[in-house]
Amino acid sequence: MLLKEIDRSSSIDKEELKNSLRELVENILKLQYWEVEEGRNYRHWQSVVSVSRSCIQKILECHPFLKEYIEQIYPDLYRSAVDTCQIKFYIPNNIPIELTQILRQNYFG
């Protein structure tokens, strides 16, 4: 019974981690490239970025083995986030943001 609960908890944490990481990437892209909205929403996105990072850090503190998981999913997740954001605003294609950058507390684009 305990093993099933651990697996279930791990799946929930993976999904939460994935969602928080995607939100983090999308909001970093907004901060970095969405010039039209920059003045109006910049502080809001900084706040959302900080909350997403905190959520990711808490999950990784509780489940350090998930660090490998986010390293595996990050390239596809990043590409998907760029594709989504490019619908709203221009993002250069060949300027990737590394996972280590995204997770740094003082990085906002």
C-alpha positions in Angstrom: 0.0 0.0 0.0 2.8 2.4 0.9 4.6 1.9 -2.4 1.4 2.8 -4.4 1.0 6.0 -2.4 4.6 6.9 -3.0 4.1 6.3 -6.8 0.9 8.3 -6.8 2.6 11.1 -4.8 5.6 11.1 -7.2 3.2 11.3 -10.2 1.4 14.3 -8.7 4.7 16.0 -7.9 6.0 15.4 -11.4 3.0 17.0 -12.9 3.2 19.9 -10.5 6.9 20.3 -11.3 6.2 20.2 -15.0 3.4 22.8 -14.8 5.5 25.1 -12.7 8.5 24.8 -14.9 6.4 25.5 -18.0 4.8 28.6 -16.3 8.3 29.7 -15.3 9.6 29.5 -18.9 6.6 31.2 -20.4 6.8 34.1 -17.9 10.6 34.5 -18.4 9.9 34.7 -22.1 7.2 37.4 -21.5 9.6 39.4 -19.4 12.4 39.1 -22.0 10.5 39.6 -25.3 7.0 40.9 -24.9 7.8 44.6 -25.4 4.2 45.8 -25.8 3.2 44.6 -22.4 6.5 45.2 -20.6 5.5 48.4 -18.7 2.1 47.2 -17.6 2.8 43.6 -16.4 6.6 43.4 -15.7 6.3 43.3 -11.9 3.4 40.8 -12.1 5.5 38.4 -14.2 8.5 38.8 -11.9 6.2 37.8 -9.0 4.8 34.8 -10.9 8.4 33.8 -11.8 9.4 33.9 -8.2 6.4 31.8 -7.1 7.0 29.2 -9.8 10.7 28.9 -8.7 9.7 28.5 -5.1 7.3 25.8 -6.0 9.9 24.0 -8.1 12.5 24.3 -5.3 10.1 22.9 -2.7 9.3 19.9 -4.8 13.0 19.3 -5.5 13.9 19.6 -1.8 11.3 16.9 -1.0 12.2 14.7 -4.0 15.7 15.4 -5.2 15.5 12.5 -7.7 13.1 14.7 -9.7 16.0 16.9 -10.7 16.9 14.3 -13.3 13.3 14.3 -14.5 13.2 18.1 -15.2 16.6 17.9 -17.0 15.0 15.3 -19.3 11.8 17.1 -20.0 13.2 20.6 -20.2 14.3 20.7 -23.9 10.8 19.7 -25.2 9.0 21.8 -22.6 11.1 24.9 -23.5 10.4 24.4 -27.2 6.7 24.0 -26.5 6.6 27.2 -24.4 8.4 29.1 -27.1 5.9 27.9 -29.7 3.0 29.0 -27.5 4.5 32.4 -26.8 5.4 33.0 -30.4 1.6 33.2 -31.1 1.5 36.3 -29.0 4.8 38.0 -29.6 8.2 37.6 -31.4 10.8 35.4 -29.9 14.1 34.7 -31.7 14.4 31.0 -32.6 18.1 30.4 -31.7 18.3 31.9 -28.3 17.7 29.1 -25.8 17.6 29.6 -22.1 19.4 26.9 -20.2 17.6 25.2 -17.3 20.4 26.3 -14.9 19.6 29.9 -15.9 15.9 29.6 -15.5 16.2 28.1 -12.0 18.5 30.9 -10.8 16.7 33.1 -8.3 17.9 36.4 -9.8 17.3 35.6 -13.5 14.4 37.3 -15.1 15.5 37.3 -18.7 
